[in-house]
Amino acid sequence: MQPLLPKIPLGDAIEWLVDWLRINVAPLFDAIRWVLGGVSDILTNIIQFFPPLVLIALLGLLIWLISTRRQAILAVLGLLLIYDLNLWRPFTNTFVLIIVAVLLSLIIAIPAGIWMTRSRWAEGTIKPILDFMQTMPAMIYLIPAVFFFGIGMVPGIIATIIFAIPPPVRLTYLGITQVEKEFKEMALAFGASGRQVLTKIELPLSLPSLMAGVNQCIMLAMSMVVIAGMIGAPGLGTNVYRALGRIDIASGVEAGLAVVIFAMILDSASRALGSREQSMAVRLVSRWQRRRRERAAKSVELPVAAEENS
């Protein structure tokens, strides 16, 4: 049955725009591909330089510093299981993909969230874009990523960045807007500048919301790992995709379990960073600050005692 209205050539227009960008903005895409590819290769070589058991011990120590001993032990056991399943090299590739994608997402998202709190135009413009990005199926992001950047690690990073950006933008905006106006007005009354209000008042008070955005960004990036494997991004996602194509239940379950273990480790570590738990790092810093205050107090008491004795 013929439609009553003529079809709007929306798909043709978008295809024309993509072709135009590919032809006229090709140097920019080549530069992005070169930079991201170089950074990911360097990080992969650095991580794979360490023996697996040494890297597992270092990661366990890092998690112990930012979290608890129990979380560190569970993380070490999970990483040892990944190593035992002969999935260590795909794990390191996934680790690099997550690190690069999450860092770049936060570099873009947090300033965008701050900008939304400062400009009504930015708020009205960015919010519909975020709605569009969050409702768009994740598979769609693979099409322009492959078209502009080919296959491999770089398009996987680009698709992951686009997919993981919306939550930290929204939660940064939400956290800053929920800071009480009285605190801002008090700081301005004492002569604080706009930058000082942001860095000394708004960002510290909105830290729980910011860390929730970081946590959601990491989780969404992990959810893109398997999808990115469809376009040749090396890592655990590629193992899952191959197992799906071969209907290899054993390999698929092992790779999927490795993804789950890695996601749980990242989730617990990011939650510990945003909480006020007395982790080992917090205890060490507080102990160092207490000793520094005691030394400062003693340095003040000694001249006073000398003057009294004289």
HELIX and SHEET records of a PDB file:
HELIX    1   1 LEU A   10  ASN A   24  1                                  15    
HELIX    2   2 ALA A   26  PHE A   49  1                                  24    
HELIX    3   3 PRO A   52  ILE A   66  1                                  15    
HELIX    4   4 ARG A   69  ASP A   84  1                                  16    
HELIX    5   5 TRP A   88  ARG A  118  1                                  31    
HELIX    6   6 ARG A  120  THR A  135  1                                  16    
HELIX    7   7 ALA A  138  TYR A  141  5                                   4    
HELIX    8   8 LEU A  142  PHE A  149  1                                   8    
HELIX    9   9 MET A  153  ALA A  164  1                                  12    
HELIX   10  10 PRO A  166  THR A  177  1                                  12    
HELIX   11  11 LYS A  181  ALA A  189  1                                   9    
HELIX   12  12 GLY A  194  VAL A  197  1                                   4    
HELIX   13  13 LEU A  198  GLU A  202  3                                   5    
HELIX   14  14 LEU A  203  LEU A  205  1                                   3    
HELIX   15  15 LEU A  207  ALA A  228  1                                  22    
HELIX   16  16 GLY A  229  ILE A  231  5                                   3    
HELIX   17  17 LEU A  236  ARG A  246  1                                  11    
HELIX   18  18 ILE A  249  GLY A  274  1                                  26    
HELIX   19  19 MET A  280  ASN A  309  1                                  30    
END                                                                             
